[in-house]
Amino acid sequence: MAAPTSVDDYLAALPEAPRTALEKLRKTIKAAAPQATETISYQMPAFKLDGRFLVSYAAFKNHCSLFPASRKVLEAHGEELKPYFSGKGTIRFTTDKPLPAALVRKIVKARIEENAELSRR
């Protein structure tokens, strides 16, 4: 399969269940960060805000993942993330048990705050 050139291309290439799960995740991220822009980064859908990476997500054979790329976010929401946490900063979920929208909003808001803090430095 060719590398996707847009988020819509990426999602269109997925089977129905992961596509639906990631479309819901995408909508939640957009609502939490309306000024963020979408892009493809490392062949995955990603959001950037003010030129800085915010989060990315992807579908895999048996699960989907959200990548906040932030140890700070993982530490701040550790207990809530514990059932989904996998490895170094990967938040895994399945199509039949997606991440709660409220948790996604918390992660995105924390990343926005973290990026704003970095910009002030």
Stockholm file with secondary structure:
# STOCKHOLM 1.0

chainA/1-121         MAAPTSVDDYLAALPEAPRTALEKLRKTIKAAAPQATETISYQMPAFKLDGRFLVSYAAFKNHCSLFPASRKVLEAHGEELKPYFSGKGTIRFTTDKPLPAALVRKIVKARIEENAELSRR
#=GR chainA/1-121 SS CCCCSSHHHHHHTSCHHHHHHHHHHHHHHHHHCTTCEEEEETTEEEEEETTEEEEEEEECSSCEEEECCCHHHHHHTHHHHTTTEETTTEEEEBTTBCCCHHHHHHHHHHHHHHHHHHHHC
#=GC SS_cons         CCCCSSHHHHHHTSCHHHHHHHHHHHHHHHHHCTTCEEEEETTEEEEEETTEEEEEEEECSSCEEEECCCHHHHHHTHHHHTTTEETTTEEEEBTTBCCCHHHHHHHHHHHHHHHHHHHHC
//
